[in-house]
Amino acid sequence: MVLADGVVHLEPEPAVCEAMLDGWARQQRTRFLDEDGTIKPRLSVVRRFAEFTNQYPWQWSLPRSRPSSTT
C-alpha cells in the first residue's frame, strides 16, 4: 500500500484489503497468468466471499468441527 506522507485512512481495513488484492494480482501477472481467465475470476471470488461473510480475508477461519456422536 502506498500513501503520501501524512495521509491517514479513516477506514484502514478496506484500503489494506484492496492493497492486498492488488499485490496478489501483481504477483499472478509476474507468473504470466491470464488476466481475464485466471486473475480477475480469482479476485472476484475473494471479493464476493468477503462481501458474503462481511469480513476481511484476514478475519476468515475454518469452523471448528463438532465431535462426532458415538451412538
N, C-alpha and C positions, 0 to 999 in steps of 0.2 A: 504494500500500500504506500502510495507516495502522497505526501501532503506538503504544502508550502509551509515555511517557518511560521509558527504562531497560530496555525489553523487547528482548531479542535472540533471534532464532530460532536454534535449534540446527541446523536444516537450512534455510537461506535460499532455496535453489532452488525447492522446492515452493511456498513462500509467494509468491515472485516470480512464478512461473508462474500461480498462481491469481489474484494481483492483476492480472497482465497480461490474463488471460481475462475477469476481472470488468470491467476497464476497456474492453475490446473490446466486451463485451456492452452496457455502458452507452452506448458510442458508437453502437452499432447501434440501441439504443432511442431515442436522440435523433433518429435518422433515421426513426423510426416504422416500423421493420421489424417483421414479425410474430414474436412471441416463440416460438410453437410451430412455425411453418412455416419460419423462417429462422434465428433466433438460436440456439435450442437445438440444431438439427442441425449448425450450423457449429461450435459449441463441442464437440459430441460428436465430430466428425471430428478436431478438433485433439487432444482428449484421447486418442482411440483411437490416433491416429498416434504421439503421444508415448509411449504405452504400448507400441506395437508396436516402435518404434525404440529404446526405453529411453533416450531423450534428450529434453531440453527443447527447445522451439521455437528458441531462440537458438543451439542447437548443430547444427541441421539445415543441410545444404549440398547442393548439387547434385553428383551424381557427375561425376567427370572423364570426358570422352569419350575413348574409345580411338581411336588413329589408325586410319583405315581402311586395309586392306591393298590394295595395287595389284598384285594378281597376275593 
